[in-house]
């Protein structure tokens, strides 16, 4: 079972197939042709015979109606192997920037949990970020869902998902570096990585008062494998991005498998 952290869990009583998600090739974007609240009500009506895993509101709301272990009923023959995201709006609308962010968050999460590529696809045999209309009649013949304006925004969703995931996932692994984020201090970074912070300072020519910039890339002293202590809010993809190591390699080095759960305080070997 998988529920996305950061999504509001709003389970529906019916209109999905329990345990029916057979695989996850990617994420399918839809348009509600209506409002978030109206869709939320409709999915609770057994007569609807329809649902989706996720839904966004124009203001940036993100709902999860169906656990991703369960099959939502959003795109007919595409249900078994794809996750679905419904988006508030009318046919012809573009997604708001807040909606693009939320779709990107779902894609980045699907990348982390299911290994979905951060790429646009327009083929039901492909993997990545797709859209309802690409499935043609087999997917219910909704060729105008979500509409050409939103289809044109799919690359932007991928770009934002890549930023969230730090480009992790198969990209070039440099290893031996750490990218500073908000709130980091040298001593805390050293503690989490099991490296004397004085050595990090030395390796990067840093001197008192040891000011770090967000986004600054630090070289880590000492070659070879190191460790990292997980803190609250971390995910494998986020850790991998900060350390310049693909998250799949970290998962492999630590025997972690889907759904890739890590817990604060856990020590990871960094390959
Ligand atoms: Zn649709």
Boltz pocket constraint, residues with backbone or C-beta under 6 A from the ligand:
constraints:
  - pocket:
      binder: B
      contacts: [[A, 29], [A, 30], [A, 31], [A, 74], [A, 132], [A, 142], [A, 145], [A, 146]]
      max_distance: 6.0
